[in-house]
């Protein structure tokens, strides 16, 4: 697919006016952007693309895929994909996909494994958009700011858990399940989970039931009971505190829920498991 050209193509030259002539305005040899391009629209790439340098794709809106021939990476709002030099790839989406492409090079990249890095972080994607906006400011002296911002983004990207390649709907739900486990103590509504997965609530609900054979609510209730059981067995937390730890703040509702799933009340379960009952 032929990408839309923009004013940022001026960044491709190492003598770009964004880097001034003073000793404090020189281009970084460690990490520097070569181009920053933004495009919004559907992707129907028929041909594979390769680059001589590293390319970072940040998704600002929309949904699609980035394929490398062997792996398919889910593109959702907040996703960042760092593609090494020489890796053939292409993007696909049925609807409009708003992305920023950023080519980069520098000595820091020599230590990286030549593997695609794929993570989701809305704040980092927003920072890439800020880089795009800063690059619009054509006056000299903004180049070092671009270098510094890019280095911070890439440093934080490698602190994120790598989402890896997804295998379609199963990959979406696997990521959702990891998110739900990590945020079990928080209010987890269907709307929030669907938004996190980049799906409509109805579509997410269907995918979830197909993958787990449970509704979202059923999965949450079962998992919260499962998380409460070891806390009752092995911790000194009160029966009022444990529900808050697993996301069911109402102790009376939590007690009924626990008894429905485990066959006894939390107090009776604790006494039986700890051998403190009559």
BELSUL-V726220 format. One record per pair of residues at least 12 apart in sequence whose C-alpha atoms are under 7 Angstrom apart, sorted by the first residue. I is the first residue (numbers start at 1). J is the second residue. D is the distance in Angstrom with one decimal. If there is no record, write none. Layout:
I,J,D
I,J,D
This chain:
1,44,7.0
1,45,4.7
1,46,6.7
1,47,6.8
4,39,6.2
5,37,7.0
6,37,6.3
8,35,6.1
8,36,5.5
8,37,6.3
8,135,6.7
9,35,5.7
11,34,5.4
11,35,5.1
12,34,4.7
12,35,5.3
17,140,5.4
18,138,6.3
18,139,6.3
18,140,4.3
18,141,5.4
18,142,5.3
18,143,4.7
19,140,5.8
19,141,5.2
19,142,6.5
19,143,4.7
19,144,6.8
20,140,5.3
20,141,5.2
25,141,5.8
25,143,7.0
25,144,5.8
26,144,6.9
27,143,6.8
27,144,6.4
28,147,6.3
29,106,5.3
29,107,6.2
30,106,4.5
30,107,4.5
30,108,5.2
31,104,7.0
31,105,5.8
31,106,4.3
31,107,6.6
31,108,6.2
31,147,6.2
31,151,6.1
32,104,5.6
32,105,5.8
32,106,6.2
32,147,4.9
33,102,6.6
33,103,5.7
33,104,4.3
33,105,6.7
33,147,6.7
34,103,5.2
34,104,5.2
35,102,5.6
35,103,5.3
36,100,6.9
36,101,5.7
36,102,4.5
36,103,6.7
36,132,6.2
37,100,5.6
37,101,5.2
37,102,6.6
38,99,5.8
38,100,4.3
38,101,6.2
39,98,5.9
39,99,5.8
39,100,6.6
40,96,6.0
40,97,5.4
40,98,4.2
40,99,6.5
41,95,6.9
41,96,4.0
41,97,5.2
41,98,6.6
42,93,5.4
42,94,5.8
42,95,4.9
42,96,4.3
42,97,5.8
43,91,6.0
43,92,4.6
43,93,4.9
43,94,6.9
44,92,5.4
44,93,6.8
45,90,6.1
45,91,6.3
45,92,6.4
48,88,5.6
48,89,5.3
48,90,5.3
49,88,5.3
49,89,5.4
49,90,6.2
50,85,7.0
50,86,5.3
50,87,5.7
50,88,4.7
50,89,6.6
51,85,5.3
51,86,5.6
52,85,4.9
52,86,6.1
53,84,6.9
53,85,4.8
53,103,6.4
53,104,6.1
53,105,5.9
54,82,6.9
54,83,5.8
54,84,4.8
54,85,5.2
54,103,5.7
54,104,5.3
54,105,6.2
55,82,5.7
55,83,5.3
55,84,6.7
55,101,6.7
55,102,5.6
55,103,4.3
55,104,6.2
56,80,6.8
56,81,5.7
56,82,4.4
56,83,6.4
56,101,5.8
56,102,5.1
56,103,6.3
57,80,5.5
57,81,5.2
57,82,6.4
57,99,6.6
57,100,5.8
57,101,4.7
57,102,6.4
58,78,6.9
58,79,5.9
58,80,4.5
58,81,6.7
58,99,5.5
58,100,5.3
58,101,6.7
58,125,5.5
58,128,6.8
59,75,6.7
59,76,6.3
59,77,5.1
59,78,5.6
59,79,5.4
59,80,6.5
59,98,6.1
59,99,4.5
59,100,6.7
59,125,6.6
60,77,5.1
60,78,6.1
60,98,5.4
60,99,5.7
60,125,6.5
61,76,6.9
61,77,4.9
61,97,5.9
61,98,5.0
62,76,6.2
62,77,6.3
62,96,6.0
62,97,4.4
62,98,6.2
63,75,5.4
63,76,4.8
63,93,6.5
63,97,6.2
64,76,6.8
64,92,5.6
64,93,4.3
65,91,5.6
65,92,5.3
65,93,6.5
66,89,6.8
66,90,5.7
66,91,4.4
66,92,6.4
67,89,5.5
67,90,5.5
67,91,6.3
68,88,5.7
68,89,4.3
68,90,6.8
71,165,5.7
72,165,5.4
72,166,6.0
72,167,6.8
73,165,4.7
73,166,5.5
74,166,6.2
76,198,5.9
77,198,6.9
78,120,5.3
78,121,5.1
78,122,4.1
78,125,5.2
79,119,5.7
79,120,4.1
79,121,6.2
79,125,6.9
80,118,5.9
80,119,5.5
80,120,6.0
80,125,6.7
81,116,6.9
81,117,5.6
81,118,4.6
81,119,6.7
82,116,5.6
82,117,5.0
82,118,6.6
83,116,4.9
83,117,6.8
84,114,5.5
84,115,6.3
84,116,6.3
117,162,6.5
118,162,5.5
118,163,5.5
118,164,5.8
119,160,6.5
119,161,6.6
119,162,5.2
119,163,5.1
124,153,6.3
131,146,6.3
169,207,6.7
170,211,6.7
172,197,6.5
173,208,6.2
176,197,6.5
184,246,5.9
184,247,5.9
185,244,6.7
185,245,5.5
185,246,4.5
185,247,3.7
186,247,5.6
187,247,6.8
224,246,5.5
224,247,7.0
225,258,5.8
227,246,6.5
228,242,6.4
228,246,6.5
232,270,5.4
233,270,5.7
233,273,6.0
233,274,6.4
